[in-house]
Amino acid sequence: MTINVPEELETAPGVIQNPHEVEFYSREYPLESQTVEYTADFEWLKSVAPEEFLVELKMHDSMHKAIIAESMNTGDMDPTAEPVPGKDVTQLIKDKARELGFGEVGITKFDKRYAFKSKRDWVKFPHAICLAYEQTYEPTQTAPSIEAEGPHFGTYRIMGALALDLGDYIRSLGYHAQVHNPLVESTVFIPMFVQAGLGQLGANGQLLSPHFGSRARLMVITTDAEVTHDEPMDYGINAFCAVCQVCVNRCPGRALLRERIWWRGTEKYKVMFRRCHPVMARYDSCGVCMKTCPVQRYGMKNVMDHYATTGQVLGKGTHLLEGYNLRELGYFGPGELPRFESDFFHFPHGKAEDLLFEEFKEKLRMGEVNDDSEGEAVLHEFKHRVEEYVNNRLDTPQMTQ
């Protein structure tokens, strides 16, 4: 597929960043996954999410558990053959990945700057095989809905199993392969996908890839195989998103910024989690920013060809692209957004054990912790809940978008 990027949309391959700043933030303020940093946020989610969504989530977690457990151990598995000395296996791996069903595949250096703090010692190998699996088209266009969540969860299960098969194949070539299932949360994937030439970061905070935009789920396999790295490309997205702005205009929570900012050394559009999370929690993971992206709906080639011919964003201002329903609130067409009271955006934020300690201090201040049976009961409950949080035994929903 050839994508013709109009000259006025050309900027730079990949992303614009200051490597020294990226390294500084990685060293001094290492990244951590949301389900480690924001346990209170996701525990709160379970109290407001629709029941049918929680049922779907529980079923997904049950079906995916064995796949996640298997992927956790792949870094310790030995190759099943001897490698052919000096043979580059890049094309063999890419062909096998596409044969298995992955729609986008590229290879780059594993960037440890984006590994989560709690998983840095878990990552073993230097090369990152970046894999994108397409999410079913038609149900995705119904987001936010439980109908769109089935493909969302199902895609993770399918790609998780296929990645285990690809890992076995790489080991049969004589090399190690560590599967980074997205629900293991080992690293931020998008920077490596951009570096591998598989797309650019959109205004919706998601990877916009050539074939299906943001309508994909991402994962990585790290390896020590003899491979050649791909190069970042300029698909025109850096400039196009500044012109388009559909996802920014249509976000129910007003969680997307209109302009790029410098964040941890990279010039990017930033998603405001505190405005995004309350909407995702109540409305089936939302996904309006994915649904209303023209690159997702029409494909990057069609969008760029239309812009080159007309100077217009394909689908912008139409109900087909911009319309969506919100549970119990009804339909919102172009130019229409829901209104929420300020309390809608208030929720517990941070680590659950930190909030629990603040709650315990308040009980101390109020004289509820005494040397009697009731005081002992409060202390016992506090100890039990801290142990749960610290040992990470909470049944925390995975809300990866």
N, C-alpha and C positions, 0 to 999 in steps of 0.2 A: 504494500500500500504506500503510495506517495502522497504526502501531505504538503500542500503548497502554502507556506506561511507568507501572508502579505508583508511587504517590506516595512510598513509602519508598525507591525507587531513584533519585529525582530528586536531582541534585547541581548541576552547572553545564554549560553547553554546551561541547563540545569537551574541553579539558584544563584543569587548574588549574596556573597557572604564574606566576612572577614575571618579567615582561618585562625588567627591569633586569638580573637575573641571567643570563637567556638571552643578552642582548646582551654581558654581560661575558665569559662563557665563549666566545661566538662570536668575540669580538675577541682575547682573550688566549690561548685554547686552541682554535683552529679545528678543526673535525671533519676527519677524513680517512677514506677508504674502507679496508675491511679488507684488500683486495688490494694496497694500498700500505703500510699500517702493519704488516700481519702476513704478510709474504711467507714467512717461515720456517714459520709455522703451516700454510699451504696447500701448501708444498712437502712437509712431513711427511705431510700428508693422502694424497698419492699413494703413500706407502710402506705405508699401512695399509688403504686403501679396497679393497673387494672388486673383483676384476678385471672382472666384468660391469658394475659401476657405472662404472668408468673407461672401458670401451668405449662405454657409453651417453653419457658425458660428452664423449668425443672426437668421437663422431658429431654430438652436439648442437653443439659448438663449430665443427665444420666446416660444418654447415648454416647456422649463424647468422652466420658471419663476414661475409658480404656485406651482410647487413641492418645489422649493427653499424657497418660502414664507411660505409654510406650515411647512417645517422643522424648520424654524426660531422660531416658536412658540411652538414647542413640549416640550420644557423644562418647560413650565408653565401649561401643561395639567395634570390633576389629574388622578390617577388610576380609573378604572371603576369597581373594585371589591376589596374585602378585601383579603390580602395575607393569605396563610395557614401558621400559626406560625411554624418556624423552618424548613420549607420545602425548600431544595435547588432546584432551578429551572434551574440550568445550562443546564442539558440535554434537558429539554423542550425547552429552547431558541435555543439551537444548532439544534435540530431536526426541529424546525419551520423555522429557517434560511435556512437550506438545502432544506426543502420542498418548500420554496419560490424560490430557485434557486441559492443561494449563494454557491460558490464552496469551499471557505475556511472560517471557523469561529473559533475564539478563544476568550478567555476572560482574561483580565489582569487588573491591576490597571490603572486608568487614570493618566498619568504622566503629571502633571501641568507644569513641566519644559519645555515641548514642545508646550504648548499653546501659540498662538500668542498674543502679548501684547494687541492688540485692542479687543480681545475676552476673556480675562482671567475672566472677571466678568460675561460673558455669560454662561460659563461652570458651570453646577450645581451638577453633581453626580459623585461618586467615582470610579465606575467600567466601563471599556471600553470593549464593545463587538465589536471585530474587524471582519469586513466583506469584503471579496473579491469576486468580480463578474467577471467571465471570459469574455474577449473580443473575438469576433468571430475570429476563427483561420485563415481561408484562406485570407480574406481581409487584415489582419494584415501583412501577408507575402509580400504584395505589397508596404509597406511603403518605402520611403515617397510618398504618393499619396492621392488624394482626396477620392479614394476608401477605403483607410484605415481610413480616418477621419470619415466616416459615422458610423462604429462600435464604434469608440472612443467616439463620442458625444452620440450615441445611448445608449451605456452602462451606461453612467451617468444618462440618463433619466430613464432607466429601474430600475437600482439599487436604484435611488432616490425614486421612487414610492414604490418599494418593502420594502425599509427601513421604510417608513411610515406605511406600513402594519405590519411590525415586531414590530414597536413601539406600535401600537394599541394592538397587542397580549401581549406584556409585561405589558401594563397597565391592560389588562384583567386578568393577574395573580396577580394584586394588587400592582404593582410597577410603579415608574416613568420611562420614557424613553425619552431621548433627542437625536434627530437625528442630527448628524454632517455631513450634505451633503458636499461633497468635494468642491463644488463651493461656499459654505459659508466661507470656509477657516478659520477654528477655531483653528486648531492645525496641527502639523506634525504627520502624521499617522504611518510612517514606524517604528519608534522606538517601538511603542506599538505592532505592528504586530510581530516584532522580539521577543519581550518579551512574547508574547502569543504563541510562538512556531510555527508561520505560515510561517517561512522562514528566510532568512538572506539577508543583504544588499549586492548587487552585485556591480561589478566595474562600471556598467552603472548608478549607483546612484539610482537604483530601487530595490524593494523587489523581490527576487527570491523565489517563493513559490513552494512547492513540485509538484503540479499538472500542473501548466501552467506558471511557471517562472514569468516573468514580464508582461505577457500578461493578465493583470487584472486591474481593477479599484478598489480603496480602499475607505472605509468609516468606520465610527465608530458610535455606539450608546452608550451613557453613561446612566447608570442606578443605582438605589439604591437597586436592587433586591438581593436576597440571592443567591449568586453564588460562585463558586470555580474558582480560577485563574489557568490558564495553565502555563507551564514553558517553557523558551527558549530552543531551541535545536540546536545541531551542525549538519548541513546538509553537511558540508565539503565545503561550499561556500567561507568562508574566505580564504582558501588555494587554492581552485580550480580556482578562478578568477585570482590569481597571475600566474597560469599556462596557463590559457585559453587566455586571452587578446584579444579575437576576437573583442569585442565591442570597445575596446581602439584603435585597429588597423584600424577599419573601420569607425570611426566617421568622417564625412565630415569636421567638424569644428575643429578637433583635440582638443576637449574640455574635454577629459577624461584623468586622470592621470594614469601612469603605476604602481605606488606604492601607498599604503595607507599612509595617513598622520594623525597626530593628529589634530582634528578640534573640538573645543568647548568641549573637554574632551573625545572625541570618536575617536578610530582609524578606519579610513574609507577611501574609495575612494572618491575623491572630483570632482564634475562637475564644470567646469569653465563657469559660466553663460555668461560672455561677449563673449565667443567663441561659446557657444551653441545657444544663443538667435537669433543672425543674421541668422543662418541656419534654425532654427525652423520657424522664421517669414516668410522667403521666400519660404520654401519648405514644405508646408502642415504639419506643426508641426514636421517634420522630422521623428523621431522614428526609425532611423537606429540602435541605441543602443539597442532598444527592439527587432527589427527584427533579428539582427545578433547574439543574445544570444542563444547558443545551448540549454540551459535549457528551454527557451521559445518555441523553435521550436520542440524539441524532448522529452521534459519532463525530470525532474530531475532523475527519476529512470533509464531511458535508458542512460542518459549521464554518471551517476556514474557507472553503470554496464559496459559500454564500456570502461571507463577509468580504472576500476579495471582489466579488461581483457587484454587491449592493451597498457595502459599507454598513450593513445592518447585522444585528445578532439574530440568528435563526430562532424563531419561536418566541422572541421576547414580546411581552404584552399580550400573549394569547392564553386562552384558558387551557389549551392542551398542555402547554409547558408549565404554566404558573399556578393553575388551580389545584387546590387540595382540600380535603375534609379533615376536621379535627373531631375526635370522639365527643359527642354531646354538644359541641359548639356549632357544627354545621359546616357549610361550604364557604371557602374564601377564594375569590377570583383575583385577577390582576388588580393591584392597588388596594386590596382589602387585607387587613391583618386583624387577628384577635387582640382583644385588650385584656390584660391581667392586672389585678390589684397588686400593690407592692409586696403584700404578704406572700404572694405566689412564689416569689423568688427567695424567700427566707427558708433556709434548711441547714441542718448541722453540717459543718464543714471541717475537714481535717481527719486526724486519726481518732478512731473511736475511743482508744484508751485515754487520750488526752482530754477529750470531752467528759469521759467517765470520771477522771480525776477532779475536774472542775465541779462536777455534780457532787462528788464526795466531799469536797471542801465546803460546798454550800451546806451540806447536811451537818458538817461539823460546826459551821458557824451558827446554824439554827438549833444546835443542841440535840440533834437526832441520834448522835452516836455516843451512847453512855455505857457504863459498866453494868448493863442489865441484859436480859435475853433479847430485847429488841435491838439494842446496840450491837450485840454479837451477830445477830442476823444480818444487819446492815453491813458489817465488816466481812462476813462470810460471802455475801452476795458480791460485794466489791472485789474480793480476792478471786472469786470464781470467774467473773466477767473479764477481769484483767488477764487471767490465764488464757481465756478463750481468744482474746484479741491478740495477745503477744504470740501465741502459738499458731495464729492464723487458721483457727478452726471454724471461723464463721462461714456460713454458706453465703458467700458474697456473689451477687449476680455479675456476670461478665457483660459489659455494655459496649464492647468494642464496636466502633463504627467504621 
